[in-house]
Amino acid sequence: MSIELIIGILNIVLISTTPLVFAGIGELVTEKSGVLNLGLEGLMLVGAVTGFITLVLTGNYFYSLFLSIISGVILSGIFAFLVLNLMTNQIATGLALTIFGIGLSAMLGKKFAGTPIDGLNPYYFIVISFLLVFSVGYFLSKTKSGLIVRAVGENHNSAYALGYNVIKTRYLTIIFGGVMSSLAGYYISICYAPMWQEGMTAGRGWIALALVVFATWKPWRLLVGAYIFGGVAIMQMNLQAVGVKLPGQFFNMMPYLATIIVLVFISSNKLRLKLSAPSSLNIPFEKNQ
Amino acid sequence: MLRKILTFLTFLAVISVSAVHADQKKIGFIYIGPPGDHGWTYMHDQGRIYMENALGDSISTTYIENVPENADAVRAIRKLAASGHDLIFTTSFNYMDQTLEVAKEFPDVKFEHATGFKRMDNVSTYSARFYEGRTIIGHIAGKMTKTNTIGYIVSFPIPEVIRGINAFYLAASKVNPDVKIKIIWNYSWYDPGKEADAANTLINQGADIIVQHTDSYAPCQAAEKAGVLAFGQASNQEAFCPNSHMTSIEDIWGPYYAAKAQAVVDGTWSSEDTWHGFKDGMVEMSPYNTKLLPLDLILEAKNMESAIENGTLHSFEGPIYNQAGKLVVKEGEVADDGMLASMMFYVQGIDGEVPQ
């Protein structure tokens, strides 16, 4: 293998893995505070379409990025209101958010599907994604606010008794997760495959969700995991192209398979603690307990 | 009491609606992707719109998009059949068994299954001879490649796709015996990100022409960005990659759809197998890119089109050998439709194996 070929492969791996890193790191923070948001796919699609439409209409990358982020704030804000204030079931609400996002993005983007645009250089986002993972890692383990997020996720009643505002903390982490998902979507429709087409995220939201479990809620493991998922996908393409026969379907299901294996391991309680799953994940918080 | 009144009103409404549209035929479509994919589903939707315009008020149409090729398809098809549709087009190969399953339950509803080969009294099949277009682009690719390496992105190992690869390779190797094709199976029809990854991988491995048998225009876009050449798929994709798009193979379904819908309106519909190509206008080439292709090559391509149309040229002319070196089509003969419809082998010269 020549150096150019290897650099080329690394390049493709970087470009294709970045959306997983964005969506995954956002969801990781949300889950660390004890909320499971299954709406990533929907958030990504709405973020993708909002950014795309704004870019087509204004031709301005900054506006399109800004509105894409706003779409994430609004949608995840609605999700937060439902699960935190109205205490709806997180799983059902998250699924509803995904279905809503798929439909909404398709409706908004109908007139814009197939409009050619000039894509943005993906390297800005790739660099930001690395910085983000390290900042989140630092935030969660070394700062007071990060510890509060974790305390809220581990035991919201104790955190509340200590005087921390559980609801506010969770609002912030959910919105952070939402913004990261819309950034992932923005990256897909503006940098990765510069276009808008319905359902173009093609299940990456679900892979990002699986990734958080696979990474056992550790930011640096998330980064490694994302690059394992992305790297394997690109390597199998390279092997196929040189004529090696591979079971392609197997590689398509690999992220999910790996996640199920991790889930099997952490289903025992001791390991679950060791592997740092937030204990209050998916449990609603009631103030007057 | 209120409920009774409402029920009565609803009843009245239903009666009046069905009275107005008593002889209007309902025609349904099942789509594998979104109509906005600017590829496969887009062209079926264009066909639907053509049919609506052609037949006017005598029909009304509905479609269900993004229907996966699994048990969900049965539900989607049944939903259309149960809601009074007279004719249902299922527009992807792997809806085959699902279409038959529902067709058995609804003998009065007519079904049209695209690219399949199983028929019943109320199930027709139809397809286009896309491979004729692949012969043209193979010829162009063989002449245009400088690295002698062509990248080919494909979806699923089904006869239609493999036939396309073979037709392409036979034409390319005829004008350029040194040509090699690198094939990546994506195992999805539609995932723009993955299609772009595959295109970039192939370009990275030295391909200077990208061919696709998937549904988004991401591969063409990736080629444009990397400065290599590409062919579009299903619809004219020139707008997305003006500096690399040489031509596209276009699927033209409209006239066929209109004819079949008219047959249902007239009560003359019968189960049949339709497989049309250039000759009947079901396959067309997008305008050849005059900025990229030399004029004599464009003329050659156009001559090939008319030769295929009038039958003097066939995409699968013998002698053709399979990878094991066995003669599958004798000299002076052409592959028959039976062989084409079930083609699951690569011809000699293509590297790698057909995935099982």
Interface residues (C-beta under 8 A of the other chain):
Chain A: L5 G8 I9 N11 I12 I15 S16 P19 A106 G109 K110 A113 G114 P116 G119 I188 Y192 A193 P194 M195 W196 Q197 E198 G199 M200 T201 A202 G203 R204 A233 I234 M237 N238 Q240 A241 V242 G243 V244 K245 P247 G248 Q249 N252
Chain B: G33 P34 G36 D37 H38 Y42 E65 N66 G151 K182 I183 I184 W185 N186 Y187 S188 Y190 D191 P192 G193 K194 E195 A196 D197 A198 N200 T201 L202 N204 Q205 S216 Y217 A218 Q221 K225 A239 F240 D351 G352 E353 P355
